[in-house]
Amino acid sequence: MIGRTVGPVKVSTRGDYACRALVSLTLHAEHEGPTSVRDIAERTGLPQPYLEQILLALKGAGLVRSKRGVGGGYVLARQPADITLADVVSAVDGPIVAGDFGEPHQDGACDHEGQCVLLAVWAEMGEHMRRHLEATTLADVASMARGEREWPEVGPA
């Protein structure tokens, strides 16, 4: 495959929005108290109703805590250095995989030509993505956003 590029492996919109919301909480963690959904939506440009659903899923996964009433909102449940992008994406999207194509046959006997080898390739690609997201924390992303460290290098599209 020399000279060819593989198309993008995608994180869902829900996963992206969840990461953006928690990066916003990380960037503003020095402020005392919870951040309202409205404030997170304004800072991130995310639709508030959808953001509310996402934050509830993140709360259920133990990544954020909420406080009701006046002055209420959300705070991170753990330190930003202890929350990986894999934690966030998995909380809203489930397991990180390149696709839901099934598992390759263990004995190599495939039902259809090329099926098993491709299933193994897709599984390997999902594993690479999962490991990369596990290696990146909210603290890392916030540090990049503040200009304190370099952004990931992006190759040609």
N, C-alpha and C positions, 0 to 999 in steps of 0.2 A: 504494500500500500504506500510505497514511497511516492511523495508528491501529491497525495490526496489528503483531504481533511475530513474528519467526521463531523457531522452536524452537531448542534448543541444538545447536551444532555440538560434537561430542564428541571428546575425546581418550580413547583406550582406557584401560581399567583398567591395562593393562601400562605405557602411557605415563605415567599418573598415578603409579603406584608407582615407576617409574624416576626421575621428577622428585623425588618425596618422598625417596627413598633418597639422591640426590645433594645435595639441600638439607640433609639430615641430616649428610652428610659435610662440607658447606660450613660448617654451623653449629658443627661440632666440629673444624674444621681446625687450630685452635691447639694441640690436643693432639698430642704427638709420636707418630708411628707410625701404623700401619694400624688401622682399626676393623673388628671382627669382624662377620660377617653377623648373628650373634645380637644384638649390641649395636644394629646398625641396625634390626633387626626389632623389638626391644623399644622403641626410641625412637620409631619410626614407627607401630607397631601393625600392621605388614605381616606376612603369613605367611612364615616363614623359607624353606620349600622353594621357593616361587614367587619370592621375593626372590633366592635363589641363582641361579636361571635368568636373571633380569633382569640381575643384576650380571655374569654371564658374557657376555651380549649387549653390555653397556656396555663391558666389557673388550675384546671383539672390535672395538668401534667406536673404541677408543683413548681413551675418556673416563675410565676408571679403570685403576689398576694393582693387582695383588694380590701378597700375600706369603703363602707357605704356612708352616705349622707354628705353634709356640708364638709368641704375639704377632703372628700373621698377621692378615690381613684386607685391606681395601680402602682406597685413597687416591685422590683425584682425580689424573688424569694431567696436567691443566692447571690454571691459576689459575681460580677461580670466575668471574671477570670475562670469561674467554675461552671459557666454555661457555654456549651459549644453550639455552633450553628447546627450541628447534627441533632442536638437535643431539641432545638427549636423547630426545625423542619419535621423531625419525627413526631413531635407533639401534635402537629396540625395535619400532617400528611400520612403518617404511618411510616413503615420501614422505607429506608432510602434504597431504591432500586432503579435501574435504568429502564425497566419496563416490567410488565406483569405477563411474562410469556411462559411461565412454568419452569420446571427444573429439568436439566438434562438427565437422560437415563444413566444410571450408574454403571451399567454393563456395556455402554456404548451402542446398544441396539436401538436405533432411531426408527420412529414410525415413518418419517419422511426424510428425503435426501437433504443433508445439510442442517437439519433441524437441531441436532444435539450440539454440534460445534458452535452454531450461532447462539444457542441458549447459554453456552459456557462463556462466549464473548460478552453477551449482554450482562451476565452475572458478574464477570470480572470488571466491566465498566462501572456497574453500580457499586461494587466494592471499592474501587478507586475514589469515586465520588464521596461515598460514606466516610472513608478514611480522611479525605481532605476536609470535609465539613467537621469531623471530629477533632481535627488539629487546629481549627480556628475558633476562637472564643469571642464573646461579645466585647471583652476588653481589647482584644486584637483589632476588631473592626472599629471600635471607638477611637483607638489610638491612631489608626489610619485616617479616620474622618477628621481628627484634630490636626493632622499633618505631622504627628510625632513619629511616624514610621512610614515606610514606602507602601504604596498600594500594590496589590498583586499585579504581576506583569501579564498583560493581555496581548495575545498574539493576533495576527490578522484574521479577519472574519472569513 
